[in-house]
Amino acid sequence: MAVSTSPAAPHRVTWHSHYALFMLAVIYIFNYIDRLVISILIEPIKLEFGISDTQIGLLSGVAFAIFYTLFGFPFGRLADRIGRKPVIALACIAWSAMTMLCGIATSFAMLLLFRIGVAVGEAGGTAPSVAMVSELYPPEQRSRALSVFLMGPSLGAVFGLGLGGWIAETYGWRTAFLVIGAPGVLIGLIFLLTVRSPRIAAPARSAAGAQDENWRSTLRALFETPAFMLVVAAGTLAAVMGYAIGTWNPSFLIRSHGLTMQQAGLLVGIGGGVASTIATLMCGAITDRMVAKDPGWQLIIPIIACVITVPLGLAFYLWPAGVAFHIGSLPVPEAYLFYLGFCFTAIWWSVPCFGAISHLFPPHRLAQATAIFVMAMTLLGVGLGPIIVGGLSDLMNPSLGQEALRYALAASVLLYLLTAACLLAALPRYRRKLQTTTPPPANAAVARA
């Protein structure tokens, strides 16, 4: 299906664009801080409420994913119709407030209810933000801009796990939720009051039929794009692995390598987060450079990265316990050296996949397309990743004891090969779509919202 569009006004990238990108990146960082902090708090939460690994998987996975998915597409459609900024700001305030409420939960059921509230709030964050970034910058700068925004998961791990672990170790897990959630409320208000929204040129929006297109027409157009559906499948498989390791890595280091909660949080959060942050920025710059020569590199880069990731992940999880060296009083396991390489390559699918979607659809469908992508990753990634690994760990526990988690995580690494296979299948279809579709105007006139 070709998309007909009218020319838009020349794109203006100003300091307002960069400020908006900075604020979007900060919000996304707190999105992941609030989402990931629970993974470093698993052990004390289990101890207080007397719950199993499977129940933890439900708390951090299935329940979160179901409600995130239910609200993701409606919020994406709302952002396409009324603008990105108000949806993003109010979502940030909502999920941050619900994170704080997790700190006052007096039962597992209450904690589960508040985590569902976090999920509903976060459903309005990612898709409108990606769409806004895509409107702030022209196509030739888009992967680099998205890489700045998509540092959120990596830096979220640094602060959510590193800081969260320290707070929990020192003041308790409830205080960690309260302290981690509070800044997001203020940041949401600052974003709402100070950021200028990109406004798509009226001729382009009118020609695309944005105001008259109903949600059924939009969904049909998205689902009838094979390249998009294969990219969604790839991102979903990668997310299953990503959320599994994000949830269980601290517990793996505690159980299999004898670290404390604070030590595990520092190593996973700071070391892994820094490696992933550097990788994300490099991926954006390299992708833009390679795509200028051949658009197919948008998907070739993540294919290569996924294949390299598998042996690094297997080495990390299967390497026997042993200390490589100490940083002060912090013991660094030998396996952790593989973990840094694993974190560096495992993130290279994200920026190119989001970028590919931004090239496939016009502005009036972009937040909705991104919402479908994020919803699929969340429903199956957040929903299945933690609970699959938790279930496998419980299943193998009678024979392997505390080492069961090691082998459950190692098995999940193989999903990256399926991710690479989906992207390989998407590659020729993506090329054909770009050849037969007039590129949607990324040009936006910046106006104060």
C-alpha positions as CSV (number, residue, x, y, z in Angstrom):
1,M,0.0,0.0,0.0
2,A,1.6,3.2,-1.2
3,V,1.2,6.3,0.9
4,S,0.6,9.5,-0.9
5,T,1.7,12.6,0.9
6,S,2.1,16.3,0.0
7,P,5.4,18.1,0.5
8,A,6.0,19.5,3.9
9,A,7.8,22.6,5.0
10,P,11.6,22.3,5.3
11,H,12.6,20.6,8.5
12,R,14.0,22.9,11.2
13,V,16.2,21.3,13.9
14,T,16.8,23.9,16.6
15,W,17.9,23.9,20.2
16,H,14.2,23.4,21.1
17,S,14.4,20.0,19.2
18,H,17.4,19.0,21.2
19,Y,15.8,20.1,24.5
20,A,12.7,18.1,23.7
21,L,14.8,15.0,22.9
22,F,16.7,15.5,26.2
23,M,13.5,15.6,28.2
24,L,12.0,12.6,26.4
25,A,15.2,10.7,27.1
26,V,15.0,11.6,30.8
27,I,11.4,10.5,31.0
28,Y,12.3,7.2,29.3
29,I,15.1,6.7,31.8
30,F,12.6,7.0,34.6
31,N,10.2,4.8,32.8
32,Y,12.7,2.0,33.0
33,I,13.9,2.9,36.5
34,D,10.4,2.5,37.7
35,R,10.0,-0.7,35.7
36,L,13.3,-2.4,36.6
37,V,13.7,-1.5,40.2
38,I,11.5,-4.4,41.2
39,S,14.1,-6.9,39.9
40,I,16.7,-5.9,42.5
41,L,14.0,-6.1,45.2
42,I,12.9,-9.6,44.4
43,E,14.7,-11.3,47.3
44,P,13.4,-9.1,50.1
45,I,9.8,-9.0,48.6
46,K,9.9,-12.8,48.4
47,L,11.0,-13.0,52.0
48,E,8.4,-10.6,53.4
49,F,5.4,-12.0,51.5
50,G,6.5,-15.6,51.3
51,I,6.0,-16.0,47.5
52,S,7.6,-18.2,44.8
53,D,9.6,-17.4,41.7
54,T,6.5,-18.0,39.6
55,Q,4.6,-15.5,41.6
56,I,7.4,-13.0,41.2
57,G,7.2,-13.7,37.4
58,L,3.5,-12.9,37.6
59,L,4.2,-9.7,39.6
60,S,6.9,-8.4,37.3
61,G,5.7,-10.0,34.1
62,V,2.2,-11.2,33.2
63,A,0.1,-8.8,35.1
64,F,2.2,-5.8,34.0
65,A,2.1,-6.9,30.4
66,I,-1.6,-7.5,30.1
67,F,-2.6,-4.1,31.3
68,Y,0.2,-2.3,29.4
69,T,-1.1,-4.0,26.3
70,L,-4.7,-3.2,26.9
71,F,-4.0,0.5,27.1
72,G,-1.1,0.8,24.7
73,F,-3.0,1.2,21.4
74,P,-5.6,3.6,22.7
75,F,-2.9,5.9,24.1
76,G,-1.0,5.6,20.9
77,R,-4.1,6.6,18.9
78,L,-4.9,9.4,21.4
79,A,-1.3,10.7,20.9
80,D,-1.7,10.6,17.1
81,R,-4.9,12.7,17.3
82,I,-4.4,15.3,20.1
83,G,-0.6,15.4,20.2
84,R,2.3,13.6,21.8
85,K,3.2,16.0,24.7
86,P,0.1,15.9,26.9
87,V,-0.1,12.1,26.7
88,I,3.5,11.6,27.6
89,A,3.5,14.1,30.5
90,L,0.4,12.7,32.2
91,A,1.6,9.2,31.7
92,C,4.9,10.0,33.4
93,I,3.2,11.5,36.4
94,A,0.8,8.5,36.7
95,W,3.4,5.7,36.6
96,S,5.7,7.6,38.9
97,A,2.9,8.0,41.5
98,M,2.0,4.4,41.3
99,T,5.6,3.4,41.8
100,M,5.6,5.3,45.0
101,L,2.4,3.6,46.1
102,C,4.2,0.2,45.7
103,G,6.3,1.2,48.7
104,I,3.2,1.2,51.0
105,A,1.8,-2.2,49.9
106,T,1.0,-4.4,52.9
107,S,0.3,-7.6,50.9
108,F,1.2,-9.3,47.7
109,A,-2.3,-8.5,46.2
110,M,-1.9,-4.8,47.0
111,L,1.6,-4.7,45.5
112,L,0.3,-6.5,42.4
113,L,-2.5,-3.9,42.1
114,F,0.0,-1.0,42.2
115,R,2.2,-2.6,39.7
116,I,-0.8,-2.8,37.4
117,G,-1.1,0.9,37.9
118,V,2.5,1.4,36.8
119,A,1.7,-0.6,33.7
120,V,-1.3,1.5,32.7
121,G,0.8,4.7,33.1
122,E,3.7,3.4,31.2
123,A,1.4,2.4,28.3
124,G,1.2,6.1,27.4
125,G,4.9,6.8,27.4
126,T,7.0,4.9,24.8
127,A,5.0,4.9,21.6
128,P,4.1,8.7,21.7
129,S,7.7,9.4,22.6
130,V,9.2,7.5,19.7
131,A,6.7,9.2,17.4
132,M,7.7,12.6,18.8
133,V,11.4,11.9,18.3
134,S,10.7,10.9,14.7
135,E,9.0,14.2,14.1
136,L,11.7,16.3,15.7
137,Y,14.5,15.0,13.4
138,P,14.7,14.2,9.6
139,P,15.3,10.6,8.4
140,E,19.0,11.0,8.0
141,Q,19.4,11.9,11.7
142,R,16.7,9.7,13.1
143,S,18.7,6.6,14.3
144,R,21.1,8.9,16.2
145,A,18.2,10.7,17.8
146,L,16.4,7.5,18.6
147,S,19.7,6.1,20.1
148,V,19.8,9.1,22.6
149,F,16.1,8.4,23.5
150,L,16.6,4.6,23.7
151,M,19.4,5.0,26.3
152,G,16.5,4.8,28.7
153,P,16.7,1.0,29.4
154,S,20.4,1.1,29.9
155,L,20.6,4.1,32.1
156,G,17.4,3.0,33.8
157,A,19.3,-0.2,34.8
158,V,22.2,1.9,36.1
159,F,20.0,3.9,38.5
160,G,17.1,1.5,39.0
161,L,19.4,-1.5,39.9
162,G,22.4,0.3,41.3
163,L,20.7,3.0,43.3
164,G,17.7,0.8,44.0
165,G,19.9,-1.9,45.4
166,W,21.8,0.5,47.6
167,I,18.6,2.1,49.0
168,A,17.0,-1.3,49.6
169,E,20.1,-2.6,51.4
170,T,20.4,0.5,53.5
171,Y,16.8,1.6,54.2
172,G,14.6,-1.3,53.0
173,W,12.7,-2.2,49.8
174,R,9.7,0.1,50.5
175,T,11.9,3.2,50.7
176,A,13.5,2.2,47.4
177,F,10.0,2.4,45.7
178,L,9.3,5.8,47.3
179,V,12.6,7.4,46.4
180,I,12.7,6.0,42.9
181,G,9.2,7.0,42.0
182,A,9.1,10.6,43.3
183,P,11.3,12.4,40.7
184,G,9.1,11.3,37.8
185,V,6.1,13.4,39.0
186,L,8.2,16.5,38.9
187,I,9.8,15.6,35.5
188,G,6.3,15.1,34.0
189,L,5.2,18.5,35.1
190,I,8.4,20.2,33.7
191,F,8.0,18.4,30.4
192,L,4.4,19.6,30.1
193,L,5.2,23.2,30.9
194,T,8.5,23.7,29.0
195,V,8.7,21.5,25.9
196,R,7.6,22.6,22.5
197,S,5.8,20.0,20.4
198,P,6.6,19.3,16.8
199,R,3.6,20.1,14.6
200,I,3.2,18.1,11.4
201,A,2.6,20.4,8.4
202,A,-1.2,20.7,7.7
203,P,-1.0,19.7,4.0
204,A,0.8,16.5,4.9
205,R,-1.6,15.6,7.6
206,S,-4.7,16.4,5.5
207,A,-3.5,14.5,2.5
208,A,-2.8,11.4,4.6
209,G,-6.4,11.5,5.9
210,A,-5.4,11.4,9.5
211,Q,-8.6,13.0,10.8
212,D,-10.9,10.7,9.0
213,E,-9.2,7.3,9.4
214,N,-10.7,5.1,12.0
215,W,-8.8,2.6,14.1
216,R,-9.9,-0.4,12.0
217,S,-8.4,1.2,8.9
218,T,-5.2,1.9,10.7
219,L,-4.9,-1.6,12.1
220,R,-5.6,-3.1,8.7
221,A,-2.8,-0.9,7.1
222,L,-0.4,-2.0,9.8
223,F,-1.1,-5.7,9.7
224,E,-1.0,-5.8,5.9
225,T,2.6,-4.6,5.9
226,P,4.7,-7.8,6.1
227,A,7.9,-6.1,6.9
228,F,6.3,-4.4,9.9
229,M,4.9,-7.7,11.3
230,L,8.2,-9.4,11.0
231,V,10.0,-6.6,12.8
232,V,7.3,-6.8,15.5
233,A,8.0,-10.5,15.8
234,A,11.7,-9.9,16.0
235,G,11.3,-7.3,18.7
236,T,9.0,-9.5,20.7
237,L,11.4,-12.4,20.7
238,A,14.3,-10.1,21.7
239,A,12.1,-8.6,24.4
240,V,11.2,-12.0,25.9
241,M,14.9,-12.5,26.5
242,G,15.6,-8.9,27.5
243,Y,13.0,-8.7,30.2
244,A,13.9,-12.2,31.5
245,I,17.5,-11.2,32.0
246,G,16.5,-7.8,33.3
247,T,14.3,-9.4,36.0
248,W,16.5,-12.3,37.0
249,N,20.2,-11.3,36.5
250,P,20.5,-9.8,40.0
251,S,19.1,-13.0,41.6
252,F,21.4,-15.1,39.4
253,L,24.4,-13.3,40.7
254,I,23.2,-13.6,44.3
255,R,22.4,-17.3,44.0
256,S,25.1,-18.6,41.7
257,H,28.0,-16.3,42.5
258,G,27.3,-15.5,46.1
259,L,26.9,-11.7,45.8
260,T,24.9,-9.5,48.1
261,M,21.8,-7.6,46.8
262,Q,23.8,-4.3,46.7
263,Q,26.8,-6.0,45.0
264,A,24.6,-7.6,42.3
265,G,22.7,-4.3,41.8
266,L,26.0,-2.4,41.3
267,L,27.4,-4.9,38.8
268,V,24.3,-5.4,36.8
269,G,23.1,-1.8,36.9
270,I,26.3,0.2,36.6
271,G,28.5,-2.1,34.6
272,G,25.8,-3.5,32.3
273,G,24.0,-0.2,32.1
274,V,27.1,1.7,31.0
275,A,28.0,-1.0,28.4
276,S,24.5,-0.9,27.0
277,T,24.4,2.9,26.9
278,I,27.7,3.1,24.9
279,A,26.4,0.4,22.6
280,T,23.1,2.2,22.0
281,L,24.8,5.5,21.0
282,M,27.3,3.6,18.8
283,C,24.4,1.7,17.2
284,G,22.5,4.9,16.3
285,A,25.6,6.6,14.7
286,I,26.7,3.5,12.8
287,T,23.1,2.7,11.6
288,D,22.6,6.2,10.2
289,R,26.0,6.0,8.4
290,M,25.4,2.6,6.9
291,V,21.8,3.3,5.9
292,A,22.9,6.3,3.9
293,K,24.7,3.8,1.7
294,D,22.1,1.0,1.7
295,P,18.7,1.2,3.5
296,G,18.9,-2.6,4.1
297,W,21.5,-2.0,6.9
298,Q,18.6,-0.9,9.0
299,L,18.0,-4.6,9.6
300,I,21.3,-6.1,8.7
301,I,23.0,-4.5,11.8
302,P,20.6,-6.1,14.3
303,I,20.9,-9.5,12.6
304,I,24.7,-9.5,13.0
305,A,24.4,-8.4,16.6
306,C,21.9,-11.0,17.6
307,V,24.1,-13.8,16.3
308,I,27.1,-12.5,18.2
309,T,25.0,-12.2,21.4
310,V,24.2,-15.9,21.8
311,P,27.7,-17.2,22.6
312,L,28.4,-14.3,24.9
313,G,25.2,-14.9,26.8
314,L,25.8,-18.7,27.1
315,A,29.3,-18.0,28.4
316,F,28.0,-15.6,31.0
317,Y,25.4,-18.0,32.4
318,L,27.3,-21.2,32.2
319,W,30.7,-20.0,33.4
320,P,31.4,-21.6,36.8
321,A,31.6,-19.4,40.0
322,G,34.9,-17.8,40.6
323,V,36.2,-14.3,41.4
324,A,38.2,-12.5,38.6
325,F,39.3,-9.5,40.7
326,H,38.0,-7.1,43.4
327,I,37.1,-3.5,43.0
328,G,37.7,-2.3,46.6
329,S,35.5,-4.8,48.5
330,L,33.4,-5.6,45.5
331,P,34.1,-9.1,44.1
332,V,33.8,-9.3,40.3
333,P,32.9,-12.8,39.1
334,E,34.8,-14.2,36.1
335,A,31.5,-14.7,34.3
336,Y,30.9,-11.0,34.6
337,L,33.5,-10.2,31.9
338,F,31.3,-12.1,29.4
339,Y,28.3,-10.2,30.7
340,L,29.8,-6.8,29.6
341,G,30.2,-8.1,26.1
342,F,26.7,-9.6,26.2
343,C,25.2,-6.3,27.3
344,F,27.0,-4.5,24.5
345,T,25.7,-6.6,21.7
346,A,22.3,-7.6,23.1
347,I,20.9,-4.0,22.7
348,W,21.7,-3.5,19.0
349,W,18.3,-4.7,17.8
350,S,16.4,-1.9,19.5
351,V,17.4,1.3,17.7
352,P,17.3,-0.2,14.2
353,C,13.9,-1.8,14.7
354,F,12.3,1.4,16.1
355,G,14.0,3.3,13.2
356,A,12.7,0.9,10.6
357,I,9.1,1.4,11.8
358,S,9.5,5.2,11.6
359,H,10.5,4.8,7.9
360,L,7.5,2.5,7.1
361,F,4.6,4.7,8.1
362,P,3.4,8.4,7.8
363,P,3.1,10.6,10.9
364,H,-0.6,10.0,11.5
365,R,0.0,6.3,12.0
366,L,3.4,6.4,13.6
367,A,2.4,6.4,17.3
368,Q,-0.1,3.7,16.7
369,A,2.4,1.5,14.8
370,T,5.0,2.0,17.5
371,A,2.3,1.2,20.1
372,I,1.6,-2.1,18.4
373,F,5.3,-2.9,18.4
374,V,5.7,-1.9,22.1
375,M,2.5,-3.7,23.0
376,A,3.7,-7.0,21.4
377,M,7.1,-6.7,23.1
378,T,5.4,-6.0,26.4
379,L,2.7,-8.6,26.3
380,L,5.1,-11.4,25.4
381,G,8.3,-9.9,26.5
382,V,7.3,-8.6,29.9
383,G,4.5,-11.1,30.2
384,L,6.3,-14.3,29.3
385,G,10.0,-13.6,29.8
386,P,10.1,-13.4,33.6
387,I,7.5,-16.0,34.2
388,I,9.1,-18.5,31.7
389,V,12.4,-18.3,33.4
390,G,10.8,-18.3,36.8
391,G,8.8,-21.4,35.9
392,L,11.8,-23.2,34.5
393,S,13.7,-22.3,37.6
394,D,11.0,-23.7,39.9
395,L,10.7,-26.8,37.6
396,M,14.5,-27.6,37.8
397,N,14.9,-26.6,41.4
398,P,14.3,-30.1,42.9
399,S,17.3,-31.4,41.0
400,L,19.6,-28.3,40.7
401,G,18.7,-26.3,43.7
402,Q,19.8,-22.6,43.5
403,E,21.7,-23.4,40.3
404,A,18.4,-23.9,38.5
405,L,18.1,-20.2,37.6
406,R,21.5,-20.4,35.8
407,Y,20.3,-23.0,33.3
408,A,16.8,-21.4,32.9
409,L,18.5,-18.2,31.8
410,A,21.0,-20.0,29.6
411,A,18.2,-21.7,27.7
412,S,16.4,-18.4,27.0
413,V,19.5,-16.9,25.3
414,L,18.8,-19.0,22.2
415,L,15.8,-16.8,21.5
416,Y,18.2,-14.3,19.9
417,L,18.7,-16.7,17.0
418,L,15.0,-16.6,16.3
419,T,15.1,-12.8,16.4
420,A,17.8,-12.8,13.8
421,A,15.8,-15.2,11.7
422,C,12.7,-12.9,11.7
423,L,14.8,-9.9,10.8
424,L,16.4,-11.9,7.9
425,A,12.9,-12.7,6.6
426,A,11.9,-9.1,7.0
427,L,14.9,-7.7,5.1
428,P,13.7,-8.2,1.4
429,R,10.2,-7.1,2.3
430,Y,11.5,-4.0,4.0
431,R,13.5,-3.1,0.9
432,R,10.5,-3.5,-1.3
433,K,8.3,-1.4,1.0
434,L,10.7,1.5,0.9
435,Q,10.9,1.3,-2.9
436,T,7.1,1.3,-3.4
437,T,6.2,3.8,-0.7
438,T,6.7,7.5,-0.9
439,P,8.6,8.3,2.3
440,P,6.4,10.0,4.8
441,P,7.4,13.6,5.5
442,A,9.5,13.6,8.7
443,N,9.6,17.4,8.3
444,A,7.9,19.3,11.1
445,A,7.5,22.9,11.8
446,V,8.3,23.5,15.5
447,A,5.6,25.5,17.2
448,R,4.8,26.1,20.8
449,A,2.1,23.7,22.0
